[in-house]
Structure formats: structure tokens, C-alpha cells
Amino acid sequence: EPSQLALILERMIKDHRTYRSGLPDLTCWNPTTQELKFVEVKGPGDKLSYKQILWIRFFMSIGVTAEVCHVDPTGSVHSTGMKVKNARTTPKKSAQHTPKKGAKNK
């Protein structure tokens, strides 16, 4: 609906500094039903930011569908093309660095 789009743009124009961030990752348009949907994608351990929550509440208040898609890393493929069996949700601890003899500690 054009009036919904006008409300979204008006919100951004009136207070651009506040509302320039937090917009969902995906904007989906269904040409058959002429429906608009916003989707925020979250990976393991990701949480919605305060601004993302504000946007989702605003979309819902004006009748625009907004949803959060939680991505499951099981069976995902890394950029190397290798399939991952058990994806880690926490980074590996890096090896501790030992300074060379005579090097100053910072």
C-alpha cells in the first residue's frame, strides 16, 4: 500500500539520525499479492538491537509484515566450499603470543 511506504519514508525523513540504522536485512515484495514484508536475519548468538526492535514494532503498527529469521548453521557451507558438520557458535581461542627476547611489552 502506498500509504505504508509514505509512513516509512516520513519516519526516516523526520529523524534520519535516529532511524537510519536498524532497518531489516531483507525487503520482500510479492508482485502477485502486492504485499511488502521486511525480514531481519539473525545467526547463532545474534540478538536484535534496540533500533531493530523499534523498526519491527513500527512496521507492525502500520500493518506491514515484519519477521525475524533465525539461521541454523547445521550443514552450512563455508566460503571454502567445505560442508560443516558441527558449526561452532563461539570462536576458537587463539594461541597466546609470547614476545621475542628483548621485545618491549605494550
N, C-alpha and C positions, 0 to 999 in steps of 0.2 A: 504494500500500500504506500503510495507516495507520501501520505501524511506522516507515516512512521519514519521514513527516510528523512523528511524535513525535521522531525523532532531530534533525530540523532545528530544531524548536521548542526542544528541550532545549539544543541548542548556543547558541541565541540567549538563552535564559533564564539559562544558567550564566555567560555572559560577554557581556552585552549591549553593553558599551562597545566591545569588540573586534569583535563580529560584527554590529553594527547597520548598518554600511555594506558595500558591495561586493556586495550581492545583485544578481543579474542583472536586466535591464530587463523581461523578459517571463516570465510564468509561464503555461505552456500545459497545458491539461488536455484529454485526449481521452476523452469520455464513453463512446465505443464500446469502446475497449481499456482504459479506466481507467488510462491511463498519464500520468505527470507529466513535463514537460520544462521546463527553465529555459534561457532564451536571453539572452545578452549581445549587444547591438547595438553595433557599432563603425563609426564613419565613417572617412573618409580621414584618415590620420595619427593616429588614436586607437590607444592601446595598453591592454592590460589592466593594471589596478592590482594591486598585491600582494594586497590584500584580495579582489579579484575572482578572482584565481588560487586563493587559499585556498578560497573558496566552491566553485569549479568542481571542484577536487580532492576536496573533502568530498562533494559530490553524487555524483561518480563512485565514491567509496569505499563509499557506501551503496546503490549501484545505481540512482541517479536520473540520467536523461539530462540532460546539460548541454552546450550548444554555444555557439560564438561565431559571430555572423552579421556578416560584413563587408559594409557597404553601399557600392555603387558609385555615385558621383554622376552618371555619364553619363546624360544625358537626364532628369535630375530637374527638378522644378518648384519654383521659389522661391515664397514666400508671396505674391508679386505675381501669380502665375499664369503667369508667363512661363517658357517652357521654356529650359533651359540647354543649350547645345551642348557647351561645354568648361568644366566646373566647375573652379574654382581650388581648389587644396588649401592654398594659402598666402594670407594676407590681403594686400590691396594696401597699399603703403606710403602713409601719409598725407602730405599736403603739409606741409612744415615751416612751423611758426608763427614769424612774425617779430614781435617785440614792438613796440608803438607807441612813438613818441618819448616819452621821459620816463618810460616804464613801468619799474618795478623788476623785475629778474630774480629768480626764486625758485629 
